[in-house]
Amino acid sequence: MTTKIAVAHGDGIGPEIMEVTLAALRAVGAPLELVPVEMGASVYARGERTGMTSEARDTVERLGILLKGPMETPKGGGVKSINVTARKLWNTYANKRVFRTLRGVDSVASRGRHPIELTLIRENIEDTYGAVEHMQTHDVAQCRRFITRPGSEQVHRYAFEVALRKGARRVTCVHKANIMKLTDGLFLKTFYEVAADYPTLVADDLIVDDVAMRLVMTPEAFDVVVLPNLQGDILSDLAAGLVGGLGYAPAANIGDHVQIFEAVHGTAPDIVGKDLANPTALLLSASMMLRHLGLLDCASHLENAIETTLLAMRRCPDLGVPPPPIRATRYRELLVAAIEQTKPTEARESQRERMGVSLRTELGRTQPRVMVSPKSGREEIVGVDLFVESSDPPDVLARHLAELSSSALRMTMISNRGTQVWPTGSAFTDCVNHYRVRFEADGPRTAPELLQLAATVSERARLCSLEMLLRVDGERAFSLAQGQ
């Protein structure tokens, strides 16, 4: 049965590597019907700030599969990346990248004692990639970081499902919960809650900086790794460097309805039209797509031909020295010939892998879904953090606001850049013109009470923003300042 997929050729070298990829898909006999969609620089140029036409959006949502070349985002003007927009628009909550030692690619991994077969799964929607930013003062910018229980559960469950289908034994959660105790703490807590449903797999966790070192020293020790968005973005590029660069690192963005398979390297405008584009990453991403569709013979056939081609080209890493440079036309010739000479194989353990999600589960959806987990306990508002602009020293600011403190609602702390500066602090703590002033109560308060307090404070110092302080079942659900 033929499967329809949307295809966006991309910008820069995108059309060149997509041509090679589509030729390879035809050569392995993949039963696909290709539906072109308009996305990228040409759409931006026509004034569409999302970088995709409405027809392209409708087509992708109808078909559920998008094979996508690299795309350019215009610089400046506040225009969002089309790549990030597509992932978030269609809630592709898991970014999956597979890093393995490829025959014919001289890399850090190929020169090591053990081959790499690493799957890195990055949460794809939340974290600082929510991109909710504000200038609080002329000197202070703020970015809100969102980690949610439903979002974390989605990506963790996907990671465990991938591990089962890969035949893996271990899933490692990477985090910074030793510092970001609420956000990364929630990500880690949810990981172990999900792990309880997969007793045959080993579940463990490591701090992100430790993992960065271990990936360089012993990458073969890892199997399936799951991370928050920003940490995953950084470490996935590190892992790509181990196997030869982003030109050898396929990527999939997985959601319950839409899945995007893409090359995540740049558009390389400096080599457009010079026959120097490396199509390997997009080819491997297309192979991931074939596996996702259950076309395992086509996928393994393509993978075998890619490695045969790389061996024939004696390829060096992207950042290495010649010889010889990749020629896209020569690559295509060798690849099509290799497809004729090779065949599918089930030899590799990861051949059994599936993506672990169903396709197009909600074709009739007309509204965004709101994901809310059951409340685990009683929530009470017990105070407020007021963020104010002031160029005064901490003790002077405290005196200005002291009379607003009462037995019912006490000013308990002032911090600057996360460090407590009142009632205790150090003269060697340099401050900026942005303070957090905390008022706390012994018992529950109402939001109108605290908003009235905020209004009164705003008469004495410019109010930048505020956050309500919660207790859940009597436990504090907000962070302390450093030194508090």
N, C-alpha and C positions, 0 to 999 in steps of 0.2 A: 504494500500500500504506500502510495506517495504521500510525503508529509510536506506541507507548505511552510516555508520559513521566510521571514523578512531579512533582507540583506541591505546594509548600508556600507557603501564602499569606503567612506572616510575621506580624509583630506591628506594633502602632501603625498607621501608614498602609499597611502591607503589603497587607491585604485590599482597600483602595481602589485602589491602583495595579495590583494583580494582576487585579482585575475589568476594568479598562480594557485591560490587556494581553491577557487571554484573549478579550475581545470583538474585539480587533484580529486575533488569530490566526484566529478563526472567519471574520472578514470577508475576509481574504486567501485563505481556502480551504485553510489548512494542514492536511494530513491527519494529525491528531494525536488520540490518545485520552488524555485526562487522568485520572491516577490520584492523588487527594488523599492526602497523607501528613501525619502530625502531628509538627510540630517547633516549638520555640520556647518562649515564656513559659508557655503553658498546660501544657506538658509538665513544665517545671521546677517549676511550682506543685504538680504531683502528686507531687513528690519524686524525679523522674528526673533525676539530676545531669548526664547527657549532653545533655539538651534534646531528645531524640528518642525515640520509642517503638521497641521492637524490631521491630514491624511496619513502621515507616517505614524503618528500616535495611535490612531484608530486601527491601522493595519497591525501594528505590533501587539496591541491589546487583543485583537481578534485571533491572531495566529499563535501568540505566546512564546515564540522563539525569534531572537534577533542575532544574526551573525554580523559583527560590526568591526570595521577597520578603525585605525586611530583617527581622532578628530581634534581639530584645532578650536580653542576658545579665544575669541578676540581679547586682546589686552586692554585693560582699563574699562571705564564706563560702567563698572559694577555688574557686568554681564557674568552670569554663572556658567561654570563648566558644563558643557553638554554631556560629558561622560558621567559626572556626578548627578546631574539632573535626571538622566535616564534611570540610573540606579535607584534614586530616591523616589521618583515619580511612580515607578512600578513596584516599589517595595521589594526590591531584590536584596533581602536582608543578609545574605551570606555571600561574601566574595571568596571564591575558592581558587587557589593557585597550587599547581603541582610542580614541584621542583625535583628533577631526577637527572642523574648522570646520563648524558647522551653520547653514544659512540660517535666519534668523528668530531666532537667538540672539545678542544683543549681548554680546561677550566680548572679552578681550584679543586672542584669535586673530582674530576677525572684523574688528577694527580695524587689524590688521597688514597688511603689504604682500603676504604670501603665506599661502595657506591651510595649515592643519596637517593632516597625515595620518600620525599617529605611532602606532606599535604598541609598547607597553611590555610586556615579558614578565618576570615576577618569579618567581624560585624560591620555591616555596610551602610547603615542608615543613621546611626546616632552619634554619640560622643561629640567632639568639637566640630564634626562634619555637619552637625545641625546648622552651623554657620550663623548662629544668633549672636550678633556682636553689636556693641554700642560704645560710643565714646562717652565715658562718664564725666570726665573733665577734659580740658585741653591736653592734659598730660597722661591721662589714664584711659586705656581701652579695656573693655571687658568682653570675654567670650563665655557664654553659658554652655556648660557641658552636660549633655543629657545621657544618662544610662537608665534604661527602663527594665522592669522585670519581664514584661511580655517580649520585648525585643531581645533581651538576653536569652530568654528561654528558646526563642525561635532558632537563634544561631547555634546554641549549645546542642539542641536536639538534632539539628542538621549535622553537626560535627560528629556526634555519636553514630548517626545513621551512616555517614560516609565511612567511618571507621569499621563498622560491621561489614559493609559491602566491599571494603578494600581488603578485608582479612587482617586488619590491624589489631594490635594487642593493647595499645596505649593511646589515651587522649590527654593532652596537657593543656591546661588553662594558663595563659600568660596574662599578667596583670601588674598593677602598681598599688595593690590594696594596702600595703604597709604605709603609704602616704595618703592616698585618696580613699579613705576608709569607707565613705558612704557610696561613692560612685563605683569605683573598682571593687569595693566591698560587696555591692549588690551583684555585680557581674560574677564575682567568684562564688558567692553564696548560691546563686541560681545554678551555676555550673554543677555544684555538688548535689543540688536537689534533682537536677536532670540525670546526673550520673547514677543515681539510685535505681533508675529504670533500666540500666545497662550493666548488670552485675558481672557479665563475662569480660568486660573491658576494664583495664586499669585506668583509673582517673587520678591525676595528680596536678599540681600547680607549681609555677615558678614565677619569680619576679622578672619583669621585662628586661632590666639591665643585665641580669644574670644570663638570661636566654640569649641576648645579643652576643655575649662572650662565648657561650657554649655552641652557638651556631657556627661561629668561626672555627672553634677548636674541634668539636665533635658533632658535626651536623647529622651524621648517620645515627646518632642516639635518639633522634626524634622521629615520630611517626605521623600522628595527626595533632596539630596545634591549633588552638582557637584563641583569638585575641580581640580586644576592643578595637575600634576603627582606626584611630590615629597610630597606636602602637603597631597594629597590623600593617598599616600602610608603610611604615618605616622598615619593619623587619621583613616584609615580603620583598622589598627591593634589595635588602641585604642578602636574602636567600637567593634571589635571582643572580646576584654577583657570584655566588658559589658555583653556579652551573653554566656560566658564560655570559650573563647579562640579560636584560629584559627581552632581548631578541630571541631568547630560548625559554621564556616563561609564559605558558598559557594561562588564561584567566576565564572564569565563569562567574556571573552574578546571578544568584539563584533566589527566586521568589516562589510563592505558591501559585502564581498565575503566569508571570513573565520570567523568562530566563534569557540572559544576554551573554554571548560568548564573544570575546574580543581580544585583540592585541592591546596591551596596556602601555607599550612604548610610545614615544612621540611620533609626530608626523614627519620629522626629518626633512624640512623644506630645503636644506642645503644639498640634498642628493636627489631631489625629484627629477625624473627624466634621465638620470645618469646610469640607469641599470645597475644600481648598487644596493637596492633594497633587499633586506633579509626577511623572507616570508615565514620563517620557522615558527615564530610565536603564534601567528594567526593560524597556521596549519595545525599546530598542536591544540589550539583553542577549538578549531573545527572538529578535531578528533574527540575532544571532550564533549562537544555537542552531539556527535554521533553516538557516543556511549550513553548520553542522557536520553537519546531517542531509542535506545535499545539496539542500535545497529552495530553490534560488537565486532562482527567480522569486518565490516567496512573500517571501523576505527583501528583495529589492530593491523589490518592491511596497510592503512595509511601511515601508522606509526613506524612499522617496519621499513616502509619505503623512505620515510624521512631520514631514518638513521642510515640507511644504505646510501642515500644522497649525500648526507653530511660526511660520511666516510670517504666518498668519492671526491668531495671537494676539499678534504683535509682542512676543515674550517677551524680558524682560531677565534678566541673571544672577540666580542664587539670592540673592546678597548685594547686589544692586543696589537701586534705588529704583523704585517704581511709575512709570508704569502698565505694564500692568495685572497684577494677581495671577493666577496660574493657578487655574482652576476645573476640578477633575477631571471633573465631569459635562460641562462645556462642551468640554473637551479631547476626551472620548470622542465627543461628537456631531460635532465637526469632523473627528476622525480617521476615523470610519466613513464620513463623507461624502467625505473625501479619498481613501479607498481606492476608493470607487466611481468617482472622477473620474481617478485616476492608473492607471499600469500599470507592470509591471516594466521595468527598463532594465539594459543591460550597459555603460553609458557609463563608469562610474567604474572606474579601474584596479583598485581593491581588490575589485571585484565578483567577480573570479576566485578570490578567496581561499577556501581550505578550512582546516579546523583542523589537518589533518595527522596525525591519529592514528586508529587503527581503534577500532571500538566493541566493547565486551563481549568481549574476547579470551580471558578465562579464567573462563567461567561455572562450571566445575567445581572451582574452587580451594577447598581446605578449610584451607590453612595460609598464613600470611604468607610471601611470597617473601623470601629473603635475597639481597641484591645484593652480590656481591664481585667486584672486578676482579682480573685476574691480577697477582701480585706482580712488581714490576719489578726487585727486587734482594734482597740479603741484609740482613736486619734483625738488629740487635744491641742489647741493653740495655746502656747504658754509664753509667748513673747514675740519680739520682732527685732530683726537686724535692720538698722537704717544706715544707708550708705550716703554720706554727705561730702560735699566739697568744702574744704577749709585749708587755708595756708597757715593757720595757727599751730603752735606746738600742742601736743596732746593734752597737757595739763590746762592750758588756756581753753581749749575746746571743751574739756570736761567741766570747767567752771561755768561756761556759758550755758551748759545743758543741765547742770546739777540740780537746779530747782524743779526740773521736770520729773526728777526721780522721787518716788514715794514708796511707802511700805508695800503698797499693792503692786507696783510696777517699778522695779529698781533698775537703774543704769548699772550694769554689772561689768562691762568691759568695753574698751575701745581698742581696735586693732588697725594696723596700717600694713597693707600688702600681706595680710594674713598673720602678722606678728603682733602680739599684745603690747600696747604702749601705755595703757592705763587700766587699772590703778597702779600696776607695777610695770616696769620696763627698764630699758637701758638708754643712757644718753648716747650710746653708739649705734642705736637703731635709726638709720636714716629713713625719713618719711617722705611721702608724696602728698599731694593735695586731695587725697581721697581716703576717708576714714570709714570704718564700720563701727557703728555705735549700737551696742546691744542692750535692750531692755528686757528683763525677765520677770515673770510672776511666779508665785508659789503654786498657783492653781490655774485652771482654764480661764482664758479671756476670750472675748468676742472680737471678730475682725473689725467691726465698726469702732470699738474702743481703741484698737491699735492704729487704725487709720487716722483717728482723731489725734492721737499722739504724734503721728508722722506729720500731720498738718501743722501742729504746734511747733515741732522741731524745724519745719521748713521756714518758719518765720525768723529763725535765728541762724540757720545755715542752709545753703542750697541743697535740697534733697535730690540725690541722683537716682536712687532706686531703693527697694526694700524687699525683705524676705520674711515671711512668717515663720516662727519657730514651732515645731511640732514635737510632741511626745506621743509615742505609740506604746500602749500598754505600760505606761509609766517610764519607758526608756527614752532617753534623749535621741532625737532624730535629726540632729544638726551637729556640725563640727565645732570643736573648740579652736581657739586661736593658738598659734604656736607660742609656747611659753605660758599659756593659761593654766 
